[in-house]
Amino acid sequence: MVVTIGVAVYNIALAEEKAKATAREGVIIGGGLAGGAAGGAVAGLVCGPGAPVCVTVGVFVGGALGALGADFMFGWIF
């Protein structure tokens, strides 16, 4: 999370249009959080006894897919 916030601040600082960059980074971070929560929840339901490992992987994969999906879906707006 610290690295993500650092990258977002860096991207906003270098952007010519700060408002658009802030909105874009917010969408990406929100998508990552939502995807991570969804991925962890699905993995927890599916894995049973292996849930601690599956949930960890599910959160990382879901977070990455959520951030990429949000950037893809809303990137054309910003």
PDB file with SEQRES, HELIX, SHEET and CRYST1 records, atoms N, CA, C and O in Angstrom:
SEQRES   1 A   78  MET VAL VAL THR ILE GLY VAL ALA VAL TYR ASN ILE ALA          
SEQRES   2 A   78  LEU ALA GLU GLU LYS ALA LYS ALA THR ALA ARG GLU GLY          
SEQRES   3 A   78  VAL ILE ILE GLY GLY GLY LEU ALA GLY GLY ALA ALA GLY          
SEQRES   4 A   78  GLY ALA VAL ALA GLY LEU VAL CYS GLY PRO GLY ALA PRO          
SEQRES   5 A   78  VAL CYS VAL THR VAL GLY VAL PHE VAL GLY GLY ALA LEU          
SEQRES   6 A   78  GLY ALA LEU GLY ALA ASP PHE MET PHE GLY TRP ILE PHE          
HELIX    1 AA1 VAL A    2  LEU A   14  1                                  13    
HELIX    2 AA2 LYS A   18  CYS A   47  1                                  30    
HELIX    3 AA3 GLY A   48  GLY A   50  5                                   3    
HELIX    4 AA4 ALA A   51  PHE A   74  1                                  24    
CRYST1    1.000    1.000    1.000  90.00  90.00  90.00 P 1           1          
ATOM      1  N   MET A   1       0.829  -1.195   0.000  1.00  0.00           N  
ATOM      2  CA  MET A   1       0.000   0.000   0.000  1.00  0.00           C  
ATOM      3  C   MET A   1       0.869   1.253   0.000  1.00  0.00           C  
ATOM      4  O   MET A   1       0.535   2.244  -0.650  1.00  0.00           O  
ATOM      5  N   VAL A   2       1.972   1.211   0.721  1.00  0.00           N  
ATOM      6  CA  VAL A   2       2.865   2.368   0.774  1.00  0.00           C  
ATOM      7  C   VAL A   2       3.463   2.638  -0.600  1.00  0.00           C  
ATOM      8  O   VAL A   2       3.552   3.790  -1.025  1.00  0.00           O  
ATOM      9  N   VAL A   3       3.870   1.587  -1.291  1.00  0.00           N  
ATOM     10  CA  VAL A   3       4.438   1.748  -2.629  1.00  0.00           C  
ATOM     11  C   VAL A   3       3.380   2.280  -3.584  1.00  0.00           C  
ATOM     12  O   VAL A   3       3.669   3.152  -4.403  1.00  0.00           O  
ATOM     13  N   THR A   4       2.163   1.767  -3.489  1.00  0.00           N  
ATOM     14  CA  THR A   4       1.075   2.217  -4.363  1.00  0.00           C  
ATOM     15  C   THR A   4       0.798   3.697  -4.169  1.00  0.00           C  
ATOM     16  O   THR A   4       0.649   4.435  -5.143  1.00  0.00           O  
ATOM     17  N   ILE A   5       0.730   4.129  -2.937  1.00  0.00           N  
ATOM     18  CA  ILE A   5       0.488   5.546  -2.655  1.00  0.00           C  
ATOM     19  C   ILE A   5       1.662   6.390  -3.134  1.00  0.00           C  
ATOM     20  O   ILE A   5       1.465   7.481  -3.667  1.00  0.00           O  
ATOM     21  N   GLY A   6       2.876   5.894  -2.949  1.00  0.00           N  
ATOM     22  CA  GLY A   6       4.051   6.615  -3.432  1.00  0.00           C  
ATOM     23  C   GLY A   6       4.044   6.792  -4.940  1.00  0.00           C  
ATOM     24  O   GLY A   6       4.351   7.872  -5.444  1.00  0.00           O  
ATOM     25  N   VAL A   7       3.693   5.733  -5.660  1.00  0.00           N  
ATOM     26  CA  VAL A   7       3.616   5.810  -7.119  1.00  0.00           C  
ATOM     27  C   VAL A   7       2.503   6.765  -7.551  1.00  0.00           C  
ATOM     28  O   VAL A   7       2.675   7.534  -8.496  1.00  0.00           O  
ATOM     29  N   ALA A   8       1.369   6.715  -6.862  1.00  0.00           N  
ATOM     30  CA  ALA A   8       0.261   7.613  -7.201  1.00  0.00           C  
ATOM     31  C   ALA A   8       0.660   9.076  -6.985  1.00  0.00           C  
ATOM     32  O   ALA A   8       0.369   9.927  -7.826  1.00  0.00           O  
ATOM     33  N   VAL A   9       1.315   9.369  -5.876  1.00  0.00           N  
ATOM     34  CA  VAL A   9       1.754  10.745  -5.607  1.00  0.00           C  
ATOM     35  C   VAL A   9       2.763  11.187  -6.660  1.00  0.00           C  
ATOM     36  O   VAL A   9       2.715  12.325  -7.127  1.00  0.00           O  
ATOM     37  N   TYR A  10       3.668  10.303  -7.032  1.00  0.00           N  
ATOM     38  CA  TYR A  10       4.661  10.611  -8.066  1.00  0.00           C  
ATOM     39  C   TYR A  10       3.983  10.910  -9.399  1.00  0.00           C  
ATOM     40  O   TYR A  10       4.324  11.889 -10.063  1.00  0.00           O  
ATOM     41  N   ASN A  11       3.022  10.068  -9.795  1.00  0.00           N  
ATOM     42  CA  ASN A  11       2.307  10.279 -11.054  1.00  0.00           C  
ATOM     43  C   ASN A  11       1.538  11.592 -11.054  1.00  0.00           C  
ATOM     44  O   ASN A  11       1.502  12.300 -12.061  1.00  0.00           O  
ATOM     45  N   ILE A  12       0.931  11.908  -9.931  1.00  0.00           N  
ATOM     46  CA  ILE A  12       0.171  13.161  -9.830  1.00  0.00           C  
ATOM     47  C   ILE A  12       1.119  14.361  -9.874  1.00  0.00           C  
ATOM     48  O   ILE A  12       0.819  15.372 -10.508  1.00  0.00           O  
ATOM     49  N   ALA A  13       2.260  14.244  -9.200  1.00  0.00           N  
ATOM     50  CA  ALA A  13       3.208  15.358  -9.170  1.00  0.00           C  
ATOM     51  C   ALA A  13       3.764  15.674 -10.558  1.00  0.00           C  
ATOM     52  O   ALA A  13       4.027  16.834 -10.873  1.00  0.00           O  
ATOM     53  N   LEU A  14       3.942  14.654 -11.377  1.00  0.00           N  
ATOM     54  CA  LEU A  14       4.501  14.870 -12.710  1.00  0.00           C  
ATOM     55  C   LEU A  14       3.462  15.208 -13.775  1.00  0.00           C  
ATOM     56  O   LEU A  14       3.812  15.617 -14.882  1.00  0.00           O  
ATOM     57  N   ALA A  15       2.195  15.037 -13.442  1.00  0.00           N  
ATOM     58  CA  ALA A  15       1.133  15.254 -14.429  1.00  0.00           C  
ATOM     59  C   ALA A  15       0.938  16.741 -14.701  1.00  0.00           C  
ATOM     60  O   ALA A  15       1.092  17.586 -13.820  1.00  0.00           O  
ATOM     61  N   GLU A  16       0.593  17.026 -15.951  1.00  0.00           N  
ATOM     62  CA  GLU A  16       0.275  18.407 -16.308  1.00  0.00           C  
ATOM     63  C   GLU A  16      -1.104  18.789 -15.784  1.00  0.00           C  
ATOM     64  O   GLU A  16      -1.300  19.906 -15.306  1.00  0.00           O  
ATOM     65  N   GLU A  17      -2.054  17.871 -15.873  1.00  0.00           N  
ATOM     66  CA  GLU A  17      -3.403  18.119 -15.373  1.00  0.00           C  
ATOM     67  C   GLU A  17      -3.582  17.341 -14.073  1.00  0.00           C  
ATOM     68  O   GLU A  17      -3.908  16.154 -14.088  1.00  0.00           O  
ATOM     69  N   LYS A  18      -3.369  18.004 -12.977  1.00  0.00           N  
ATOM     70  CA  LYS A  18      -3.361  17.365 -11.653  1.00  0.00           C  
ATOM     71  C   LYS A  18      -4.721  16.772 -11.280  1.00  0.00           C  
ATOM     72  O   LYS A  18      -4.787  15.704 -10.671  1.00  0.00           O  
ATOM     73  N   ALA A  19      -5.790  17.453 -11.637  1.00  0.00           N  
ATOM     74  CA  ALA A  19      -7.129  16.963 -11.277  1.00  0.00           C  
ATOM     75  C   ALA A  19      -7.429  15.643 -11.975  1.00  0.00           C  
ATOM     76  O   ALA A  19      -7.942  14.713 -11.353  1.00  0.00           O  
ATOM     77  N   LYS A  20      -7.113  15.555 -13.259  1.00  0.00           N  
ATOM     78  CA  LYS A  20      -7.346  14.311 -13.992  1.00  0.00           C  
ATOM     79  C   LYS A  20      -6.460  13.195 -13.472  1.00  0.00           C  
ATOM     80  O   LYS A  20      -6.905  12.054 -13.342  1.00  0.00           O  
ATOM     81  N   ALA A  21      -5.220  13.513 -13.176  1.00  0.00           N  
ATOM     82  CA  ALA A  21      -4.304  12.496 -12.659  1.00  0.00           C  
ATOM     83  C   ALA A  21      -4.762  12.002 -11.290  1.00  0.00           C  
ATOM     84  O   ALA A  21      -4.662  10.811 -10.995  1.00  0.00           O  
ATOM     85  N   THR A  22      -5.258  12.900 -10.463  1.00  0.00           N  
ATOM     86  CA  THR A  22      -5.754  12.501  -9.146  1.00  0.00           C  
ATOM     87  C   THR A  22      -6.968  11.595  -9.275  1.00  0.00           C  
ATOM     88  O   THR A  22      -7.072  10.589  -8.574  1.00  0.00           O  
ATOM     89  N   ALA A  23      -7.884  11.946 -10.165  1.00  0.00           N  
ATOM     90  CA  ALA A  23      -9.071  11.110 -10.379  1.00  0.00           C  
ATOM     91  C   ALA A  23      -8.675   9.742 -10.921  1.00  0.00           C  
ATOM     92  O   ALA A  23      -9.207   8.724 -10.479  1.00  0.00           O  
ATOM     93  N   ARG A  24      -7.759   9.710 -11.864  1.00  0.00           N  
ATOM     94  CA  ARG A  24      -7.318   8.438 -12.452  1.00  0.00           C  
ATOM     95  C   ARG A  24      -6.664   7.547 -11.400  1.00  0.00           C  
ATOM     96  O   ARG A  24      -6.962   6.355 -11.320  1.00  0.00           O  
ATOM     97  N   GLU A  25      -5.784   8.117 -10.606  1.00  0.00           N  
ATOM     98  CA  GLU A  25      -5.117   7.328  -9.565  1.00  0.00           C  
ATOM     99  C   GLU A  25      -6.126   6.842  -8.519  1.00  0.00           C  
ATOM    100  O   GLU A  25      -6.000   5.732  -8.001  1.00  0.00           O  
ATOM    101  N   GLY A  26      -7.112   7.663  -8.216  1.00  0.00           N  
ATOM    102  CA  GLY A  26      -8.157   7.243  -7.282  1.00  0.00           C  
ATOM    103  C   GLY A  26      -8.965   6.070  -7.807  1.00  0.00           C  
ATOM    104  O   GLY A  26      -9.294   5.149  -7.061  1.00  0.00           O  
ATOM    105  N   VAL A  27      -9.282   6.107  -9.094  1.00  0.00           N  
ATOM    106  CA  VAL A  27     -10.019   5.000  -9.715  1.00  0.00           C  
ATOM    107  C   VAL A  27      -9.183   3.727  -9.690  1.00  0.00           C  
ATOM    108  O   VAL A  27      -9.701   2.652  -9.391  1.00  0.00           O  
ATOM    109  N   ILE A  28      -7.911   3.837  -9.999  1.00  0.00           N  
ATOM    110  CA  ILE A  28      -7.035   2.666 -10.017  1.00  0.00           C  
ATOM    111  C   ILE A  28      -6.891   2.076  -8.615  1.00  0.00           C  
ATOM    112  O   ILE A  28      -6.978   0.860  -8.448  1.00  0.00           O  
ATOM    113  N   ILE A  29      -6.676   2.913  -7.617  1.00  0.00           N  
ATOM    114  CA  ILE A  29      -6.536   2.424  -6.245  1.00  0.00           C  
ATOM    115  C   ILE A  29      -7.849   1.815  -5.763  1.00  0.00           C  
ATOM    116  O   ILE A  29      -7.843   0.768  -5.116  1.00  0.00           O  
ATOM    117  N   GLY A  30      -8.965   2.454  -6.068  1.00  0.00           N  
ATOM    118  CA  GLY A  30     -10.270   1.905  -5.689  1.00  0.00           C  
ATOM    119  C   GLY A  30     -10.544   0.564  -6.347  1.00  0.00           C  
ATOM    120  O   GLY A  30     -11.053  -0.358  -5.710  1.00  0.00           O  
ATOM    121  N   GLY A  31     -10.203   0.460  -7.631  1.00  0.00           N  
ATOM    122  CA  GLY A  31     -10.371  -0.817  -8.329  1.00  0.00           C  
ATOM    123  C   GLY A  31      -9.505  -1.906  -7.740  1.00  0.00           C  
ATOM    124  O   GLY A  31      -9.932  -3.055  -7.631  1.00  0.00           O  
ATOM    125  N   GLY A  32      -8.297  -1.552  -7.362  1.00  0.00           N  
ATOM    126  CA  GLY A  32      -7.408  -2.518  -6.738  1.00  0.00           C  
ATOM    127  C   GLY A  32      -7.926  -2.992  -5.392  1.00  0.00           C  
ATOM    128  O   GLY A  32      -7.856  -4.180  -5.078  1.00  0.00           O  
ATOM    129  N   LEU A  33      -8.442  -2.074  -4.601  1.00  0.00           N  
ATOM    130  CA  LEU A  33      -9.000  -2.453  -3.293  1.00  0.00           C  
ATOM    131  C   LEU A  33     -10.234  -3.338  -3.450  1.00  0.00           C  
ATOM    132  O   LEU A  33     -10.380  -4.341  -2.752  1.00  0.00           O  
ATOM    133  N   ALA A  34     -11.110  -2.964  -4.361  1.00  0.00           N  
ATOM    134  CA  ALA A  34     -12.320  -3.764  -4.589  1.00  0.00           C  
ATOM    135  C   ALA A  34     -11.971  -5.143  -5.152  1.00  0.00           C  
ATOM    136  O   ALA A  34     -12.539  -6.151  -4.732  1.00  0.00           O  
ATOM    137  N   GLY A  35     -11.042  -5.184  -6.097  1.00  0.00           N  
ATOM    138  CA  GLY A  35     -10.621  -6.460  -6.667  1.00  0.00           C  
ATOM    139  C   GLY A  35      -9.939  -7.348  -5.638  1.00  0.00           C  
ATOM    140  O   GLY A  35     -10.148  -8.561  -5.629  1.00  0.00           O  
ATOM    141  N   GLY A  36      -9.134  -6.762  -4.781  1.00  0.00           N  
ATOM    142  CA  GLY A  36      -8.478  -7.529  -3.730  1.00  0.00           C  
ATOM    143  C   GLY A  36      -9.475  -8.115  -2.752  1.00  0.00           C  
ATOM    144  O   GLY A  36      -9.345  -9.267  -2.338  1.00  0.00           O  
ATOM    145  N   ALA A  37     -10.466  -7.328  -2.382  1.00  0.00           N  
ATOM    146  CA  ALA A  37     -11.498  -7.832  -1.472  1.00  0.00           C  
ATOM    147  C   ALA A  37     -12.301  -8.957  -2.112  1.00  0.00           C  
ATOM    148  O   ALA A  37     -12.589  -9.971  -1.476  1.00  0.00           O  
ATOM    149  N   ALA A  38     -12.657  -8.765  -3.374  1.00  0.00           N  
ATOM    150  CA  ALA A  38     -13.430  -9.792  -4.077  1.00  0.00           C  
ATOM    151  C   ALA A  38     -12.604 -11.060  -4.284  1.00  0.00           C  
ATOM    152  O   ALA A  38     -13.096 -12.170  -4.079  1.00  0.00           O  
ATOM    153  N   GLY A  39     -11.349 -10.887  -4.690  1.00  0.00           N  
ATOM    154  CA  GLY A  39     -10.480 -12.049  -4.893  1.00  0.00           C  
ATOM    155  C   GLY A  39     -10.252 -12.830  -3.619  1.00  0.00           C  
ATOM    156  O   GLY A  39     -10.254 -14.060  -3.642  1.00  0.00           O  
ATOM    157  N   GLY A  40     -10.056 -12.146  -2.513  1.00  0.00           N  
ATOM    158  CA  GLY A  40      -9.878 -12.812  -1.224  1.00  0.00           C  
ATOM    159  C   GLY A  40     -11.131 -13.524  -0.769  1.00  0.00           C  
ATOM    160  O   GLY A  40     -11.059 -14.624  -0.223  1.00  0.00           O  
ATOM    161  N   ALA A  41     -12.275 -12.909  -0.989  1.00  0.00           N  
ATOM    162  CA  ALA A  41     -13.540 -13.535  -0.593  1.00  0.00           C  
ATOM    163  C   ALA A  41     -13.823 -14.793  -1.401  1.00  0.00           C  
ATOM    164  O   ALA A  41     -14.225 -15.817  -0.849  1.00  0.00           O  
ATOM    165  N   VAL A  42     -13.613 -14.713  -2.699  1.00  0.00           N  
ATOM    166  CA  VAL A  42     -13.853 -15.885  -3.555  1.00  0.00           C  
ATOM    167  C   VAL A  42     -12.884 -17.001  -3.205  1.00  0.00           C  
ATOM    168  O   VAL A  42     -13.282 -18.162  -3.110  1.00  0.00           O  
ATOM    169  N   ALA A  43     -11.625 -16.663  -3.015  1.00  0.00           N  
ATOM    170  CA  ALA A  43     -10.640 -17.681  -2.664  1.00  0.00           C  
ATOM    171  C   ALA A  43     -10.966 -18.323  -1.314  1.00  0.00           C  
ATOM    172  O   ALA A  43     -10.785 -19.529  -1.143  1.00  0.00           O  
ATOM    173  N   GLY A  44     -11.439 -17.533  -0.367  1.00  0.00           N  
ATOM    174  CA  GLY A  44     -11.816 -18.077   0.939  1.00  0.00           C  
ATOM    175  C   GLY A  44     -12.979 -19.043   0.853  1.00  0.00           C  
ATOM    176  O   GLY A  44     -13.029 -20.026   1.592  1.00  0.00           O  
ATOM    177  N   LEU A  45     -13.909 -18.774  -0.038  1.00  0.00           N  
ATOM    178  CA  LEU A  45     -15.053 -19.671  -0.207  1.00  0.00           C  
ATOM    179  C   LEU A  45     -14.672 -20.961  -0.921  1.00  0.00           C  
ATOM    180  O   LEU A  45     -15.224 -22.020  -0.626  1.00  0.00           O  
ATOM    181  N   VAL A  46     -13.743 -20.880  -1.849  1.00  0.00           N  
ATOM    182  CA  VAL A  46     -13.412 -22.017  -2.696  1.00  0.00           C  
ATOM    183  C   VAL A  46     -12.420 -22.971  -2.032  1.00  0.00           C  
ATOM    184  O   VAL A  46     -12.533 -24.184  -2.202  1.00  0.00           O  
ATOM    185  N   CYS A  47     -11.468 -22.456  -1.291  1.00  0.00           N  
ATOM    186  CA  CYS A  47     -10.322 -23.261  -0.872  1.00  0.00           C  
ATOM    187  C   CYS A  47     -10.544 -24.162   0.337  1.00  0.00           C  
ATOM    188  O   CYS A  47      -9.892 -25.201   0.439  1.00  0.00           O  
ATOM    189  N   GLY A  48     -11.406 -23.818   1.224  1.00  0.00           N  
ATOM    190  CA  GLY A  48     -11.617 -24.645   2.408  1.00  0.00           C  
ATOM    191  C   GLY A  48     -10.414 -24.636   3.340  1.00  0.00           C  
ATOM    192  O   GLY A  48     -10.044 -23.576   3.845  1.00  0.00           O  
ATOM    193  N   PRO A  49      -9.776 -25.822   3.588  1.00  0.00           N  
ATOM    194  CA  PRO A  49      -8.672 -25.881   4.546  1.00  0.00           C  
ATOM    195  C   PRO A  49      -7.432 -25.093   4.108  1.00  0.00           C  
ATOM    196  O   PRO A  49      -6.649 -24.670   4.958  1.00  0.00           O  
ATOM    197  N   GLY A  50      -7.246 -24.896   2.849  1.00  0.00           N  
ATOM    198  CA  GLY A  50      -6.090 -24.137   2.365  1.00  0.00           C  
ATOM    199  C   GLY A  50      -6.358 -22.653   2.277  1.00  0.00           C  
ATOM    200  O   GLY A  50      -5.643 -21.932   1.580  1.00  0.00           O  
ATOM    201  N   ALA A  51      -7.373 -22.189   2.968  1.00  0.00           N  
ATOM    202  CA  ALA A  51      -7.814 -20.797   2.847  1.00  0.00           C  
ATOM    203  C   ALA A  51      -6.729 -19.764   3.154  1.00  0.00           C  
ATOM    204  O   ALA A  51      -6.653 -18.763   2.441  1.00  0.00           O  
ATOM    205  N   PRO A  52      -5.888 -19.946   4.169  1.00  0.00           N  
ATOM    206  CA  PRO A  52      -4.890 -18.886   4.413  1.00  0.00           C  
ATOM    207  C   PRO A  52      -3.981 -18.620   3.206  1.00  0.00           C  
ATOM    208  O   PRO A  52      -3.660 -17.468   2.911  1.00  0.00           O  
ATOM    209  N   VAL A  53      -3.577 -19.665   2.524  1.00  0.00           N  
ATOM    210  CA  VAL A  53      -2.726 -19.492   1.352  1.00  0.00           C  
ATOM    211  C   VAL A  53      -3.550 -18.968   0.176  1.00  0.00           C  
ATOM    212  O   VAL A  53      -3.134 -18.039  -0.517  1.00  0.00           O  
ATOM    213  N   CYS A  54      -4.707 -19.563  -0.042  1.00  0.00           N  
ATOM    214  CA  CYS A  54      -5.549 -19.170  -1.172  1.00  0.00           C  
ATOM    215  C   CYS A  54      -6.025 -17.729  -1.061  1.00  0.00           C  
ATOM    216  O   CYS A  54      -6.056 -17.009  -2.059  1.00  0.00           O  
ATOM    217  N   VAL A  55      -6.391 -17.306   0.121  1.00  0.00           N  
ATOM    218  CA  VAL A  55      -6.883 -15.938   0.303  1.00  0.00           C  
ATOM    219  C   VAL A  55      -5.770 -14.935   0.011  1.00  0.00           C  
ATOM    220  O   VAL A  55      -6.008 -13.902  -0.614  1.00  0.00           O  
ATOM    221  N   THR A  56      -4.561 -15.241   0.461  1.00  0.00           N  
ATOM    222  CA  THR A  56      -3.436 -14.343   0.192  1.00  0.00           C  
ATOM    223  C   THR A  56      -3.211 -14.200  -1.304  1.00  0.00           C  
ATOM    224  O   THR A  56      -3.050 -13.089  -1.811  1.00  0.00           O  
ATOM    225  N   VAL A  57      -3.199 -15.318  -2.006  1.00  0.00           N  
ATOM    226  CA  VAL A  57      -3.029 -15.281  -3.461  1.00  0.00           C  
ATOM    227  C   VAL A  57      -4.221 -14.590  -4.113  1.00  0.00           C  
ATOM    228  O   VAL A  57      -4.052 -13.803  -5.045  1.00  0.00           O  
ATOM    229  N   GLY A  58      -5.421 -14.879  -3.629  1.00  0.00           N  
ATOM    230  CA  GLY A  58      -6.623 -14.262  -4.182  1.00  0.00           C  
ATOM    231  C   GLY A  58      -6.631 -12.753  -4.037  1.00  0.00           C  
ATOM    232  O   GLY A  58      -7.067 -12.040  -4.941  1.00  0.00           O  
ATOM    233  N   VAL A  59      -6.149 -12.264  -2.901  1.00  0.00           N  
ATOM    234  CA  VAL A  59      -6.100 -10.818  -2.685  1.00  0.00           C  
ATOM    235  C   VAL A  59      -5.123 -10.171  -3.657  1.00  0.00           C  
ATOM    236  O   VAL A  59      -5.433  -9.140  -4.255  1.00  0.00           O  
ATOM    237  N   PHE A  60      -3.948 -10.764  -3.819  1.00  0.00           N  
ATOM    238  CA  PHE A  60      -2.963 -10.181  -4.736  1.00  0.00           C  
ATOM    239  C   PHE A  60      -3.434 -10.232  -6.187  1.00  0.00           C  
ATOM    240  O   PHE A  60      -3.331  -9.241  -6.910  1.00  0.00           O  
ATOM    241  N   VAL A  61      -3.941 -11.364  -6.605  1.00  0.00           N  
ATOM    242  CA  VAL A  61      -4.408 -11.501  -7.992  1.00  0.00           C  
ATOM    243  C   VAL A  61      -5.631 -10.617  -8.229  1.00  0.00           C  
ATOM    244  O   VAL A  61      -5.707  -9.921  -9.242  1.00  0.00           O  
ATOM    245  N   GLY A  62      -6.581 -10.641  -7.307  1.00  0.00           N  
ATOM    246  CA  GLY A  62      -7.769  -9.810  -7.440  1.00  0.00           C  
ATOM    247  C   GLY A  62      -7.445  -8.325  -7.440  1.00  0.00           C  
ATOM    248  O   GLY A  62      -8.040  -7.552  -8.191  1.00  0.00           O  
ATOM    249  N   GLY A  63      -6.499  -7.928  -6.594  1.00  0.00           N  
ATOM    250  CA  GLY A  63      -6.093  -6.529  -6.551  1.00  0.00           C  
ATOM    251  C   GLY A  63      -5.450  -6.072  -7.847  1.00  0.00           C  
ATOM    252  O   GLY A  63      -5.742  -4.987  -8.350  1.00  0.00           O  
ATOM    253  N   ALA A  64      -4.571  -6.911  -8.384  1.00  0.00           N  
ATOM    254  CA  ALA A  64      -3.918  -6.566  -9.650  1.00  0.00           C  
ATOM    255  C   ALA A  64      -4.930  -6.502 -10.784  1.00  0.00           C  
ATOM    256  O   ALA A  64      -4.912  -5.565 -11.583  1.00  0.00           O  
ATOM    257  N   LEU A  65      -5.807  -7.488 -10.857  1.00  0.00           N  
ATOM    258  CA  LEU A  65      -6.815  -7.488 -11.914  1.00  0.00           C  
ATOM    259  C   LEU A  65      -7.794  -6.331 -11.759  1.00  0.00           C  
ATOM    260  O   LEU A  65      -8.216  -5.731 -12.748  1.00  0.00           O  
ATOM    261  N   GLY A  66      -8.152  -6.019 -10.515  1.00  0.00           N  
ATOM    262  CA  GLY A  66      -9.062  -4.891 -10.287  1.00  0.00           C  
ATOM    263  C   GLY A  66      -8.447  -3.565 -10.696  1.00  0.00           C  
ATOM    264  O   GLY A  66      -9.120  -2.729 -11.298  1.00  0.00           O  
ATOM    265  N   ALA A  67      -7.179  -3.364 -10.376  1.00  0.00           N  
ATOM    266  CA  ALA A  67      -6.504  -2.119 -10.749  1.00  0.00           C  
ATOM    267  C   ALA A  67      -6.352  -2.019 -12.257  1.00  0.00           C  
ATOM    268  O   ALA A  67      -6.605  -0.965 -12.840  1.00  0.00           O  
ATOM    269  N   LEU A  68      -5.939  -3.113 -12.893  1.00  0.00           N  
ATOM    270  CA  LEU A  68      -5.796  -3.098 -14.347  1.00  0.00           C  
ATOM    271  C   LEU A  68      -7.145  -2.922 -15.045  1.00  0.00           C  
ATOM    272  O   LEU A  68      -7.252  -2.202 -16.038  1.00  0.00           O  
ATOM    273  N   GLY A  69      -8.159  -3.580 -14.521  1.00  0.00           N  
ATOM    274  CA  GLY A  69      -9.490  -3.448 -15.096  1.00  0.00           C  
ATOM    275  C   GLY A  69     -10.042  -2.043 -14.955  1.00  0.00           C  
ATOM    276  O   GLY A  69     -10.644  -1.510 -15.886  1.00  0.00           O  
ATOM    277  N   ALA A  70      -9.838  -1.445 -13.795  1.00  0.00           N  
ATOM    278  CA  ALA A  70     -10.308  -0.073 -13.590  1.00  0.00           C  
ATOM    279  C   ALA A  70      -9.574   0.891 -14.501  1.00  0.00           C  
ATOM    280  O   ALA A  70     -10.179   1.808 -15.056  1.00  0.00           O  
ATOM    281  N   ASP A  71      -8.280   0.690 -14.658  1.00  0.00           N  
ATOM    282  CA  ASP A  71      -7.509   1.548 -15.553  1.00  0.00           C  
ATOM    283  C   ASP A  71      -7.977   1.379 -16.993  1.00  0.00           C  
ATOM    284  O   ASP A  71      -8.085   2.357 -17.733  1.00  0.00           O  
ATOM    285  N   PHE A  72      -8.254   0.147 -17.388  1.00  0.00           N  
ATOM    286  CA  PHE A  72      -8.715  -0.115 -18.749  1.00  0.00           C  
ATOM    287  C   PHE A  72     -10.114   0.472 -18.985  1.00  0.00           C  
ATOM    288  O   PHE A  72     -10.367   1.107 -20.009  1.00  0.00           O  
ATOM    289  N   MET A  73     -11.014   0.250 -18.021  1.00  0.00           N  
ATOM    290  CA  MET A  73     -12.405   0.683 -18.195  1.00  0.00           C  
ATOM    291  C   MET A  73     -12.562   2.202 -18.118  1.00  0.00           C  
ATOM    292  O   MET A  73     -13.340   2.789 -18.869  1.00  0.00           O  
ATOM    293  N   PHE A  74     -11.828   2.825 -17.218  1.00  0.00           N  
ATOM    294  CA  PHE A  74     -12.015   4.259 -16.994  1.00  0.00           C  
ATOM    295  C   PHE A  74     -10.857   5.098 -17.496  1.00  0.00           C  
ATOM    296  O   PHE A  74     -10.900   6.325 -17.405  1.00  0.00           O  
ATOM    297  N   GLY A  75      -9.820   4.460 -18.027  1.00  0.00           N  
ATOM    298  CA  GLY A  75      -8.670   5.187 -18.508  1.00  0.00           C  
ATOM    299  C   GLY A  75      -8.975   6.128 -19.660  1.00  0.00           C  
ATOM    300  O   GLY A  75      -8.340   7.174 -19.796  1.00  0.00           O  
ATOM    301  N   TRP A  76      -9.933   5.764 -20.481  1.00  0.00           N  
ATOM    302  CA  TRP A  76     -10.285   6.612 -21.628  1.00  0.00           C  
ATOM    303  C   TRP A  76     -10.968   7.900 -21.179  1.00  0.00           C  
ATOM    304  O   TRP A  76     -10.972   8.887 -21.913  1.00  0.00           O  
ATOM    305  N   ILE A  77     -11.544   7.896 -19.982  1.00  0.00           N  
ATOM    306  CA  ILE A  77     -12.196   9.112 -19.463  1.00  0.00           C  
ATOM    307  C   ILE A  77     -11.144  10.116 -19.033  1.00  0.00           C  
ATOM    308  O   ILE A  77     -11.286  11.319 -19.250  1.00  0.00           O  
ATOM    309  N   PHE A  78     -10.091   9.607 -18.425  1.00  0.00           N  
ATOM    310  CA  PHE A  78      -9.064  10.486 -17.872  1.00  0.00           C  
ATOM    311  C   PHE A  78      -7.923  10.575 -18.845  1.00  0.00           C  
ATOM    312  O   PHE A  78      -6.940  11.268 -18.582  1.00  0.00           O  
TER     313      PHE A  78                                                      
END                                                                             
